[in-house]
Amino acid sequence: MTELELIIKNGKVVTASDTYVADVGVKDGKIETIGVNLSPGSGTQVIVAKGK
C-alpha cells in the first residue's frame, strides 16, 4: 500500500449492519482502507476522532 494522506484514528464507522470503532485511511480524497492501528507515513496527517 502506498502512503496515505490522512488517517482518522478511532472514529465511529457505521454500516448498514454494524457500528464499530476503527481507523480510516484516505488517499486522493477517497477512503483507501479501514482497519485497526493504521500506521502513518512521514507525510500522513493524523486526526484523532475519539469522543467526537
C-alpha positions as CSV (number, residue, x, y, z in Angstrom):
1,M,0.0,0.0,0.0
2,T,1.3,3.5,-0.8
3,E,1.4,6.2,1.8
4,L,-1.9,7.5,3.0
5,E,-2.6,11.3,3.0
6,L,-4.8,11.2,6.1
7,I,-5.7,8.8,8.8
8,I,-8.7,9.4,11.0
9,K,-8.0,7.3,14.2
10,N,-10.6,5.7,16.5
11,G,-13.6,7.0,14.6
12,K,-17.1,5.5,14.7
13,V,-17.7,3.6,11.5
14,V,-21.4,3.0,10.7
15,T,-22.5,0.4,8.0
16,A,-26.0,-0.9,7.2
17,S,-25.5,-3.8,9.6
18,D,-22.9,-2.7,12.2
19,T,-21.3,0.2,14.2
20,Y,-17.7,-0.1,15.3
21,V,-14.6,1.9,16.1
22,A,-11.8,1.8,13.5
23,D,-9.1,3.9,11.7
24,V,-10.0,5.3,8.2
25,G,-7.2,5.8,5.7
26,V,-7.7,8.3,3.0
27,K,-5.7,8.7,-0.3
28,D,-6.5,11.0,-3.2
29,G,-9.7,12.2,-1.4
30,K,-11.1,8.7,-1.2
31,I,-11.3,6.0,1.5
32,E,-8.4,3.6,0.8
33,T,-8.7,1.4,3.8
34,I,-10.5,0.8,7.1
35,G,-8.7,-1.0,9.9
36,V,-7.2,-1.0,13.4
37,N,-3.9,0.7,14.3
38,L,-3.2,2.0,10.8
39,S,0.4,3.3,10.7
40,P,1.0,6.8,9.4
41,G,3.9,7.6,7.0
42,S,6.1,10.6,7.4
43,G,3.8,12.8,5.4
44,T,0.5,11.5,6.7
45,Q,-1.9,13.9,8.6
46,V,-3.5,12.2,11.6
47,I,-6.8,13.2,13.2
48,V,-7.9,11.6,16.4
49,A,-11.6,11.2,16.3
50,K,-12.1,9.5,19.7
51,G,-15.0,11.2,21.5
52,K,-16.0,13.3,18.5
